[in-house]
Amino acid sequence: MSGSLVISLDMELYWGLMDKKPPPSYMSSIEGVRLAVPKILDIFKSYNISATWACVGMTLEKEAADILSTPVSERPHYLQQNYSNYVLCDKFASYIDCNKNLFFASDLIRLIAQTPGQEIGSHSYSHLYFLEEGLTLDDMRSDFLRMEAICQQNNIAKLKSFVFPRNQFSSKALRFLKEFEFKTYRGNQHGKIYYPTEDKISIQGYVIKALRILNEYINISGDDLTDPNDLIISLYYDGVCNIPASRFLRPYSEKLKSIEELRFLRIANSLRKAAINNKIYHLWWHPHNFGTNIGENIIFLERILMQFKDLNISYGMKSYNMQTLVDEYIKHV
């Protein structure tokens, strides 16, 4: 098998940020998603790029009342209820219904699904935090069932790829991935600074966040490539293929524009090593990361895809979404 580029995007709108940045504090970036997504799809089509768009199920609803119709007994039982998007939906219901484009996007998700090479995946129904205290197995099952139902209502094909919100990977959740017939999930990036943790404020948390940002510019954790054989190992032990993240595509920053070349080279060098050594490179980000400075972010993305095109010509490197990567490798076993 040749080297592989896998891309996944976490399509969550405000549901992925409400507990940290209540509306309207992040509104401009979320508003920009409606401009950014068609541009990302256009550039994917230009370079024949496949990608998985892991969607929060709540984005497929029509209004706050649809979400609040979920019985309280089927909502997450976090000890800190401010993590729950149901609680936040109730709190901001009027704002949500007056600003639906910031929360609901069934039209955008249809556009994504109709674009060649694009896969709709799951980011859970409620942006569920699998490692937070109080969450039960019944809570997890309810969320999976709710996600399955909203996809059926929107005529979305059965989901096969899963991305854990806030990268809170939970081994307990693997039973539900298998039960609901998922083929693959995005595992966490290699290295201690990417170990899954609860979402709590601490000095250690700030240090880890700083190291993760630094790692986007200089090599701290290595190239973070995945050997294709590891897909088979995870399938054998867990029943679902783990495709670990390699790099988060940080958005353009005016403050850091003087070191943009370091950010590009960090990705380009690892991508080249993946192509030469027949490894998997998994790049991911959120559409709202492109919501501001859209032009600069699209230009940066195109530089990466131009690098991929060169590697495709020179080494046969291929582009996959999460599902097609697994399908391709499994058939060679």
ABEGO torsion letter per residue (X at the ends): XBBBBBBBBBBAEAAAAAAABBOAAAAAAAAAAAAAAAAAAAAAAAAGBBBBBBBBAAAABABAAAAAABBAAABBABABAAABAAAAAAAAAAAAAABAAAABAAAAAAAAAABBGBBBBBAEAAGBBAABBGBBAAAAAAAAAAAAAAAAAAGBBBBABBBBBGGBBBAAAAAAAAAAGBABBBBBBBEAAABBBBBBBBAAAAAAAAAAAAAAABBAAEAGBBBAAAAAAAAAAAGBBBBBBABBBBBBBAAAAAAAAAAAAAAAAAAAAAAAAGBBBBBBBBAAAAABGAAAAAAAAAAAAAAAAAAAAAAGBBBBBAAAAAAAAAAAX
